Amino acid sequence: MEQKLYIYNTLTRRKEEFVPLHAPHVGMYVCGPTVYGDPHLGHARPAITFDLVFRYLRHLGYKVRYVRNITDVGHLEHDADEGEDKIAKKARVEQLEPMEVAQYYTNRYHKAMEALNVLPPSIEPQASGHIIEQIELVKEILANGYAYESEGSVYFDVAKYNRDHHYGKLSGRNLDDVLNTTRELDGQQEKRNPADFALWKAAQPEHIMRWPSPWSDGFPGWHCECTAMGRKYLGAHFDIHGGGMDLIFPHHECEIAQSVASQGDDMVHYWMHNNMITINGTKMGKSLGNFITLEQFFKGTHPMLSQAYSPMTIRFFILQAHYRGTVDFSNEALQAAEKGMLRLMEAYDNLERIVPAATSTADVSGLRQKCYDAMNDDLNTPMVIAHLFDAAKTINSANDKKASLTADDVAELRSVFDLFLFDLLGMGREQESGNAAREEAYAHAVDMLLEQRMKAKAAKDWTTSDAIRNRLAELGFEVKDTKDGFAWRLLK
């Protein structure tokens, strides 16, 4: 059956059927990190969200060009038009070259994404490598009358643009709201209007990162890079632009304005935004100082963490919520996610132990389409996971001989888990990242101990039997007696 995917378009504020502009090709641009610090949980959410989109679109048969940028210049403090470049400031403090800082944290970001089983994008352009394209964009906007030069900088004329078009159509703001919420900052006397934003900034003498332009030695405004690089790699019109909800305003609003001002219309067909990770209801972020890095999660080294959490636990934790809903951090929520993930993995492993029956007491024929229906409904991963939990109950009942499944049923369940849990949700088998031979040896050792326990039970040597079971429990093994002998799993 052909699958029809519906996604929520932030621009129209409704779910729409996904129809590519140039099927079977799909162009998707997602805002990547500003690389001046270690990636944290807030970075993991958009990466995992759009990894899911990437995986599903490819599964549906589309040829996806996925562009995710690296911001290594132009992102000033507090997302404003004044202050220090975030990377240049880090370089000054640590007495390094700015590109040294950018490369170091780009490498750290890639390492964390690999641990989270996030697929690499098709193209990962850097802002500093596309200065020429950004200068050309600024020239086009100036030529069309929607920007002006002031003291070597170039600013976007928001009021003039708003008279001809609609500044605020993505965020739902009107220009009066923007004017009332725009902070007065040093240097704004260069602007005609406080809401105007920088397309090009003249560099102060102490500013390290600078390039020649027709207006001054300087650097591009933060918003320019995505418009310029999106158009370079995906064309004047492409399907999906994604990012965190915190980027809707001003970043993505300004991108739309730049696009319309330079070429006459918006480049993007569908705007998609994931919601935020919060701590006690407050957004997690570097600027607020309340973030926990991914490395701290993996090692359990942050004071707010009661234990270490594996990359797959983090991924499952994020996917348990719909991408447009908030996710509030707590140790309890992460521990529940860990248990849920292990329950699904255990059910999958139990498929190997089921002895197929001639007839089935469960109907698993509709499971696959239920999961597809959930994915097609704006990528409803919580519902996919709920369907897999229902299937896990059936599997475990059959494994405990309280229900029966045919060979075809077992094969179908394995296929559904392979597709939805592993291929699409991207859950990896973490034990496979270690030494497989060593894992197998450990398993044989535990089996041997439990066989000794069975012999002790048969001989009514309860002391030895209980001692083996208790010692294994202390080491983190859960042991269950079954009709056919025993079953065990490692809880840690």
C-alpha positions in Angstrom: 0.0 0.0 0.0 1.3 3.4 -0.9 1.9 5.6 2.2 0.6 9.2 2.3 2.7 11.2 4.7 1.2 14.3 6.4 3.4 16.8 8.2 2.7 19.9 10.2 3.7 23.0 8.3 4.5 25.8 10.7 3.9 28.4 7.9 0.2 27.3 7.4 -0.3 26.0 10.9 -1.9 22.8 9.7 -1.0 19.3 8.7 -0.5 18.9 5.0 0.1 16.0 2.7 3.8 15.9 1.8 4.0 16.3 -2.0 7.6 16.9 -3.2 8.3 19.7 -5.7 10.4 17.4 -7.9 9.5 13.8 -6.9 11.2 11.5 -6.4 13.8 14.0 -5.3 13.4 15.8 -2.0 15.5 18.7 -0.7 15.7 19.2 3.1 17.7 21.9 4.9 18.1 21.8 8.7 19.9 24.4 10.9 22.9 22.7 12.5 24.9 23.8 15.5 27.0 26.9 16.2 30.2 25.1 17.1 31.6 27.0 20.2 30.9 24.4 22.9 30.1 20.8 23.5 26.8 19.5 22.2 24.0 19.1 24.8 20.6 17.5 25.0 19.0 20.5 23.2 21.2 19.8 20.2 20.3 16.1 20.2 16.6 16.8 19.7 16.6 18.5 16.3 19.3 16.1 15.1 17.2 13.0 16.1 14.0 14.6 14.8 15.3 15.3 11.3 17.3 12.1 11.3 13.8 10.4 11.7 12.4 12.5 8.8 15.5 11.6 6.6 15.2 7.9 7.4 11.4 7.8 6.7 11.5 9.8 3.5 14.2 7.5 2.1 12.2 4.4 3.2 9.2 5.8 1.2 11.5 5.8 -1.8 12.5 9.4 -2.1 16.0 10.4 -3.1 16.8 12.9 -0.3 19.4 15.6 -0.4 19.8 16.5 3.3 21.8 19.6 4.0 22.7 20.5 7.6 24.9 23.5 8.1 27.7 24.2 10.6 27.7 27.8 11.9 31.3 28.8 12.4 31.0 32.6 11.9 28.5 35.4 12.2 26.5 34.2 15.2 26.9 37.0 17.7 26.1 36.8 21.4 22.4 36.8 22.4 21.5 36.3 18.7 21.8 40.1 18.3 23.5 42.4 15.8 26.0 43.6 18.3 28.5 41.9 20.7 31.2 39.4 20.0 31.1 36.5 17.7 30.5 33.4 19.8 33.3 31.4 18.3 35.7 34.4 18.2 35.0 35.0 21.9 35.8 31.4 22.8 39.0 31.6 20.7 40.1 34.8 22.5 39.4 33.3 25.9 41.3 30.0 25.1 44.0 31.7 23.0 43.3 29.7 19.9 42.5 30.4 16.3 38.7 30.7 15.7 38.8 27.9 13.2 40.6 25.8 15.7 37.7 26.2 18.1 35.2 25.5 15.3 37.0 22.4 14.2 37.4 21.0 17.7 33.7 21.4 18.6 32.6 20.2 15.1 34.5 17.0 15.7 32.9 16.7 19.2 29.4 17.2 17.6 30.1 14.5 15.0 31.2 12.0 17.7 28.1 12.6 19.7 25.8 12.3 16.7 27.5 9.0 15.8 26.9 7.7 19.3 23.2 8.7 19.0 23.0 6.8 15.7 22.2 10.0 13.8 23.0 9.5 10.1 25.3 12.0 8.5 23.6 14.5 6.2 24.2 14.5 2.4 26.1 17.8 2.6 27.3 19.7 5.7 28.4 23.2 4.5 30.2 25.7 6.8 29.2 29.3 6.9 32.9 30.4 6.6 33.2 28.5 3.4 30.3 30.4 1.7 31.2 34.0 2.2 31.1 34.7 -1.5 27.5 33.3 -1.8 26.4 35.4 1.2 27.9 38.6 -0.3 26.0 37.9 -3.5 22.8 37.5 -1.5 23.3 40.9 0.1 24.0 42.5 -3.3 20.7 41.1 -4.6 18.7 42.4 -1.6 20.3 45.8 -1.9 19.6 45.9 -5.7 15.9 45.2 -5.0 15.7 48.1 -2.5 15.2 46.1 0.7 18.5 46.9 2.4 20.7 49.9 3.0 24.3 50.5 3.8 25.3 52.3 7.1 28.9 52.9 8.2 30.2 49.9 6.4 27.5 47.5 7.5 24.4 46.5 5.5 21.0 46.2 7.2 17.7 44.7 6.0 15.0 47.3 5.8 12.2 45.5 7.7 9.6 48.4 7.5 10.0 48.7 3.7 9.8 45.0 3.2 6.7 44.8 5.4 4.9 47.4 3.2 5.3 45.1 0.2 5.1 41.7 1.8 4.4 40.3 5.3 7.2 40.3 7.8 6.1 37.9 10.6 4.0 35.4 8.6 5.9 32.4 10.0 6.0 33.5 13.6 2.6 35.2 13.7 4.1 38.5 14.8 3.3 41.9 13.4 5.8 44.6 13.0 4.5 46.6 15.9 5.1 43.6 18.1 8.6 43.3 16.8 9.3 46.9 17.4 8.0 46.7 21.0 10.1 43.6 21.8 13.4 44.7 20.1 16.0 45.6 22.6 18.0 48.8 22.4 21.6 47.8 21.8 24.8 49.7 21.3 25.3 50.4 17.7 21.6 50.5 16.8 22.0 54.1 15.8 23.3 52.7 12.6 19.9 51.3 11.8 16.9 53.1 10.5 14.6 50.9 12.5 15.4 48.8 15.7 13.8 45.8 14.0 16.2 45.9 11.1 18.8 43.1 11.1 22.3 42.9 9.8 23.1 41.3 6.4 26.8 42.3 6.6 28.7 43.7 9.6 31.7 45.9 9.4 34.4 44.4 11.7 35.8 46.4 14.5 39.7 46.5 14.6 39.8 43.8 17.3 37.5 41.4 15.4 39.5 38.4 14.3 37.1 36.9 11.7 36.8 39.2 8.7 36.5 39.1 4.9 36.7 41.8 2.2 33.4 43.0 0.7 32.1 45.9 -1.3 31.1 47.6 1.9 33.8 46.9 4.4 36.1 44.2 5.8 33.7 42.3 7.9 31.5 39.3 8.2 28.0 38.1 7.2 24.9 38.4 9.4 23.9 35.1 11.1 20.7 34.8 9.0 22.4 35.0 5.6 24.2 31.7 5.7 21.1 29.4 5.6 19.5 31.4 2.8 22.6 31.4 0.7 23.6 27.8 1.3 20.1 26.4 1.0 19.8 28.0 -2.4 23.3 26.9 -3.5 22.7 23.2 -2.7 18.9 22.8 -3.0 17.9 25.4 -5.5 15.6 28.5 -5.5 12.7 26.3 -4.2 13.0 23.2 -2.0 10.8 21.0 0.1 11.6 21.2 3.8 13.4 23.6 6.1 13.7 22.3 9.7 15.1 23.4 13.0 14.2 24.0 16.6 11.1 26.0 17.5 13.4 28.6 19.1 14.6 29.5 15.6 11.2 30.5 14.2 11.9 34.1 15.3 14.0 35.8 14.4 16.2 33.4 12.4 13.7 31.6 10.1 11.5 34.7 9.8 14.5 36.6 8.6 15.4 33.8 6.2 11.9 34.1 4.6 12.3 37.9 4.3 15.8 37.5 2.7 14.5 34.9 0.2 11.5 37.0 -0.9 13.6 40.2 -1.0 16.3 38.6 -3.2 14.3 36.4 -5.5 10.7 37.4 -5.2 9.3 34.4 -3.3 9.9 32.0 -0.4 12.3 29.2 -1.2 10.7 26.7 1.3 7.5 24.7 0.8 7.2 23.1 4.3 8.6 24.6 7.5 9.1 22.0 10.3 10.1 22.7 13.9 10.8 20.5 16.8 9.9 21.7 20.3 12.4 22.3 23.1 14.0 20.2 25.8 13.2 21.9 29.2 14.5 21.6 32.7 11.7 22.4 35.3 9.8 24.1 32.5 12.7 26.3 31.3 14.4 25.9 27.9 17.7 24.1 28.1 20.5 26.1 26.5 24.0 27.4 26.7 22.9 31.0 27.1 20.9 30.1 30.2 23.6 28.0 31.7 21.3 25.2 32.5 22.4 22.7 29.9 23.8 19.1 30.3 26.3 18.0 27.6 25.7 14.7 25.9 29.1 13.5 27.1 28.0 14.2 30.7 24.8 12.1 30.0 26.9 9.3 28.6 29.3 9.3 31.6 26.9 10.4 34.4 29.2 13.2 35.4 26.7 16.2 35.8 25.5 17.0 39.4 21.9 16.8 38.2 22.3 13.2 36.9 21.7 10.2 39.3 23.4 7.8 36.8 24.9 7.6 33.3 22.5 7.2 30.4 23.5 5.5 27.2 23.1 7.2 23.8 20.2 4.8 22.9 18.4 5.7 26.1 18.7 9.4 25.2 17.4 8.7 21.7 14.5 6.6 23.0 13.7 9.3 25.6 13.4 11.9 22.8 11.4 9.7 20.5 8.9 8.8 23.2 7.5 12.3 22.8 6.1 13.8 19.6 8.6 16.1 18.0 6.3 19.1 18.4 5.7 18.5 22.1 8.0 19.7 24.9 10.3 17.2 26.6 11.1 17.9 30.3 14.3 16.5 31.6 14.2 14.4 34.8 16.1 11.4 36.0 12.8 9.6 36.5 11.8 10.2 32.9 15.1 8.9 31.6 15.0 5.8 33.8 11.5 5.1 32.6 12.8 5.5 29.0 15.7 3.1 29.7 13.3 0.5 31.1 10.9 0.8 28.2 13.8 0.5 25.6 15.1 -2.6 27.3 11.6 -4.1 27.4 11.3 -3.7 23.6 14.8 -5.1 23.1 14.1 -8.1 25.3 10.9 -8.8 23.4 12.8 -8.7 20.1 15.3 -11.2 21.5 12.5 -13.4 22.8 11.3 -13.9 19.2 14.3 -16.2 18.8 13.1 -18.4 21.6 9.5 -18.8 20.5 8.6 -22.3 19.3 6.2 -21.7 16.4 2.7 -23.3 16.7 0.4 -24.5 14.0 -2.2 -21.9 14.9 -2.0 -18.5 16.5 -4.0 -17.0 19.4 -3.0 -13.5 18.4 -3.7 -11.4 15.3 -0.5 -9.5 14.3 -1.6 -8.8 10.7 -2.5 -5.2 11.3 0.6 -4.2 13.3 2.6 -3.0 10.3 -0.1 -0.7 9.0 -0.8 0.7 12.4 2.8 1.7 12.7 2.7 3.2 9.2 -0.4 5.1 10.1 1.3 6.6 13.1 4.4 7.6 11.1 2.2 9.1 8.3 0.4 11.2 10.9 3.1 13.9 11.3 5.7 11.3 12.4 3.9 10.2 15.6 6.7 8.2 17.2 5.0 7.9 20.6 2.1 6.0 18.9 4.6 3.8 16.9 6.3 2.9 20.2 2.9 2.2 21.9 2.1 -0.3 19.1 5.5 -1.9 19.5 4.8 -2.3 23.3 1.5 -4.0 22.5 3.4 -6.4 20.2 6.0 -7.0 22.9 3.2 -8.2 25.2 2.1 -10.7 22.6 5.7 -11.8 22.0 6.4 -12.3 25.8 3.1 -14.2 26.3 4.1 -16.6 23.5 7.6 -16.9 24.9 6.0 -17.8 28.3 3.7 -20.3 26.5 0.6 -18.4 27.5 -0.1 -17.7 23.9 0.8 -19.2 20.5 2.2 -17.7 17.3 2.7 -19.3 13.9 6.1 -19.1 12.1 4.6 -16.5 9.8 3.5 -14.4 12.8 7.0 -14.6 14.3 8.6 -13.6 11.0 6.2 -10.7 10.6 6.9 -9.4 14.1 10.6 -9.6 13.5 10.2 -7.7 10.2 8.1 -5.0 11.8 10.6 -4.5 14.7 13.5 -4.5 12.2 11.8 -1.8 10.2 10.2 0.5 12.8 12.4 0.1 15.9 15.8 -0.2 14.2 15.6 1.2 10.7 13.2 4.1 11.2 13.4 5.0 14.9 17.1 4.3 14.5 17.5 2.4 17.8 20.8 0.6 17.8 21.8 -2.6 19.6 24.4 -1.0 22.0 25.9 -4.3 23.0 27.0 -4.8 19.4 29.4 -1.9 19.7 31.5 -3.9 22.1 33.4 -7.1 21.5 30.9 -9.6 20.3 33.1 -12.6 21.1 33.4 -11.3 24.7 29.7 -10.8 25.0 29.1 -14.3 23.8 31.6 -15.7 26.3 29.9 -13.9 29.2 26.6 -15.3 28.1 28.0 -18.9 28.0 29.5 -18.3 31.5 26.1 -17.2 32.9 24.4 -20.2 31.2 26.9 -22.6 32.8 26.3 -21.1 36.3 22.6 -21.5 35.9 23.0 -25.1 34.7 24.9 -25.7 37.9 22.0 -24.1 39.8 19.5 -26.4 38.0 21.6 -29.4 39.1 21.7 -28.1 42.7 17.9 -27.7 42.6 17.5 -31.2 41.3 19.6 -32.5 44.2 17.6 -30.3 46.6 20.7 -28.4 47.4 18.8 -25.2 48.1 21.8 -23.4 49.7 23.9 -23.6 46.5 20.9 -22.9 44.3 20.0 -19.7 46.2 23.6 -18.6 46.5 24.1 -18.7 42.7 20.8 -16.8 42.0 21.5 -14.2 44.7 25.1 -13.6 43.5 23.9 -13.1 39.9 21.2 -10.7 41.2 23.9 -8.7 43.0 25.9 -8.5 39.7 22.8 -7.1 37.9 21.3 -10.3 36.4 17.6 -11.1 36.5 17.0 -14.8 36.6 13.6 -16.4 35.8 12.7 -20.1 36.2 10.7 -21.4 33.2 9.0 -24.6 32.3 12.0 -25.5 30.1 14.7 -24.4 32.5 15.7 -20.8 33.0 15.9 -17.4 31.3 18.0 -14.4 32.3 18.8 -10.8 31.3 21.3 -8.2 32.4 19.5 -5.2 34.0 22.5 -2.8 34.2 
